[in-house]
């Protein structure tokens, strides 16, 4: 099924910056609790970083299709075994860890089997874990994505993009929210709609398919990146400005709070979708053709290497640092928020490095935490 091709450093580097962005979003959620939070720093934490989750679906698809021979039969069972080891095992392990941790620290009863099954299905054991649920669904539907990527062309991608914008506008509309809110709390369908963004792949389908399509047409993609460098940079700057402008418009003109604004100007809003696509191509080109000092390459490689573990563990440090500051009655100001971010990042990276080193001696650690088998 797989043909090994040259390693693409851009994929690893994008994983690293995606992880940095996710931590920014979650630290921003703590910082915004300060009534006097700086709206520009909030924009940095919560708006600039909005490419972080969808770009990971982009590079996940790019990596999957990069070594996939579309002319050969697809071994679905073998594919799922390999991917489930990498995602499903860590997902269950980390979910049980967070459920147990929160039960013990918050004094709650351990969830019943039914409640635990619901937490696992919707990715609600901790706020960052839903991403893995969506990724698992992408894996389960891999034959569909292969069929689409095999047949779709440029016009098809354009129509799919427009359909993505329309779909995301609908599921994020007041009409849809009111419909779901109007359901009885005990109606079996309600949680499936309330937590739709925790497991539905459709809101991210276009960026996943785009990543797969560009991977299959890698030579054409490389040629495009080489010829259209300025256009790619302008598209990134323009779409970022549009998303930031939307955020500031909501606050300054429509009177939204910062929290309301970031819940509206997110990655699935129309400006957010354009920004996601532009950022995906921009960063891929940057890390493919950009010139960096050797130390920068080492830093980017290190961030990418540990990104998975850091993504999974960082809420632990956010929780305890927030608790520590709360106990001391300290309000998170802008300088403190930046220090908070750097502290969470450093502690998470250090823990990831220690766990990876221990996992080399005790392979079960790496298998359970990041789904990695020992190297032969």
C-alpha positions, 0 to 999 in steps of 0.5 A, spaced: 500 500 500 505 504 501 511 507 497 516 511 501 518 517 499 523 523 501 521 525 508 517 532 508 520 537 514 514 541 513 509 536 515 513 536 522 514 543 523 507 545 521 505 540 527 509 544 532 506 551 530 499 547 530 501 545 537 503 552 539 497 555 537 492 550 540 496 552 547 495 559 545 487 558 544 487 555 551 491 560 555 487 565 551 481 562 554 484 563 561 486 570 560 479 572 557 476 571 564 480 577 566 475 583 565 480 588 563 483 583 558 487 586 552 483 585 546 489 585 542 493 580 546 486 576 546 486 576 538 493 574 538 491 568 543 484 566 540 484 569 532 491 569 529 491 561 532 485 559 529 488 555 523 491 550 528 486 545 529 484 545 521 491 545 519 492 539 523 487 535 519 490 538 512 497 535 514 494 529 516 491 528 510 497 530 506 501 525 510 496 519 509 496 520 501 503 522 500 505 515 501 499 512 498 499 508 492 492 510 489 493 505 483 493 499 488 488 496 492 487 499 499 488 495 505 483 498 509 484 493 515 491 494 515 490 501 515 485 502 521 490 497 525 496 502 524 492 508 525 488 506 531 494 504 534 497 511 533 490 515 535 485 510 539 490 507 544 492 514 546 485 517 546 482 512 551 489 512 555 488 520 556 481 520 556 481 515 562 487 519 565 483 526 565 476 522 567 480 519 573 484 526 575 478 530 575 474 525 579 479 525 584 481 533 584 474 535 584 471 530 589 466 528 584 463 520 583 467 516 577 462 516 571 458 510 570 459 506 564 454 509 560 456 516 562 463 514 560 461 511 554 458 518 552 464 522 554 469 517 550 464 518 544 464 525 544 471 527 546 468 530 552 473 527 557 478 534 556 477 540 552 482 538 547 481 531 546 475 532 541 480 533 535 482 525 536 475 523 535 474 527 529 481 524 526 478 517 528 472 518 524 476 521 518 480 514 518 474 510 519 471 514 512 478 513 509 475 509 503 470 515 501 476 520 502 480 516 497 474 515 492 473 523 492 481 525 491 481 520 485 476 523 482 475 530 484 478 536 480 479 543 480 472 545 479 470 540 484 474 543 489 472 550 488 464 547 489 466 543 495 469 549 498 463 553 497 459 547 500 463 547 506 462 555 507 455 554 506 454 548 511 458 551 516 454 557 516 448 553 517 450 549 523 453 555 526 447 559 525 442 562 530 436 558 527 440 551 528 442 553 535 435 555 536 432 548 533 437 544 538 436 548 544 428 547 543 429 540 544 427 536 550 433 535 555 432 528 555 431 527 547 436 522 545 438 526 539 440 532 543 447 531 545 448 528 538 447 535 535 449 539 541 456 536 541 456 536 533 463 539 533 466 534 537 465 528 532 462 531 525 468 530 520 463 535 515 466 542 518 473 540 516 472 535 510 474 540 505 481 542 508 482 534 509 480 533 502 485 539 500 490 536 503 490 529 500 489 532 493 495 537 494 499 531 496 497 526 490 499 532 486 505 534 489 509 536 483 504 541 481 503 543 488 511 544 489 511 548 482 505 552 484 508 554 491 515 556 487 511 560 482 506 564 486 510 565 493 508 573 493 500 571 491 500 566 497 503 571 502 498 576 500 493 571 501 495 569 508 496 576 510 489 578 507 485 573 510 488 574 517 486 581 516 479 579 514 478 575 520 482 580 525 477 585 522 471 581 523 473 580 530 474 587 531 468 589 528 464 585 532 467 588 539 467 595 536 461 596 532 456 590 534 458 591 542 460 583 542 464 581 548 471 578 547 468 572 549 462 572 544 467 575 539 472 569 539 466 564 539 463 568 532 470 569 529 472 562 529 475 557 524 469 555 521 466 562 520 467 564 513 473 568 514 476 563 518 475 558 512 478 562 507 484 563 513 485 556 514 486 554 507 491 560 506 494 559 512 495 551 510 498 553 503 502 559 506 506 555 512 507 549 507 511 553 503 514 557 508 517 550 511 518 547 504 522 553 501 524 558 507 531 559 509 532 558 517 538 558 521 540 551 523 538 552 530 531 554 528 530 548 524 532 544 530 527 548 534 522 547 529 523 539 529 523 539 536 517 542 537 514 537 531 517 531 535 514 532 541 507 536 539 503 530 540 504 529 547 504 536 548 498 537 545 495 531 550 498 533 556 498 541 556 491 542 560 494 539 566 499 545 567 494 550 565 489 547 570 494 547 576 497 554 574 490 557 574 489 554 581 495 556 583 494 563 581 487 563 583 489 561 590 494 567 591 488 572 588 493 573 582 489 576 576 492 574 569 494 581 566 497 581 559 505 580 561 503 574 566 498 571 560 505 571 556 509 568 562 503 563 563 503 561 556 511 560 556 511 556 562 505 551 560 509 550 553 516 549 557 513 544 562 509 540 557 515 540 553 519 537 558 514 532 560 514 530 553 521 529 553 522 525 559 516 521 557 519 519 551 526 518 554 522 513 559 518 510 553 525 508 550 526 503 556 519 502 557 516 501 550 509 501 554 509 508 556 510 511 548 505 506 546 500 508 551 501 516 551 503 517 543 501 510 540 508 509 538 512 502 537 519 501 539 524 502 533 527 496 530 
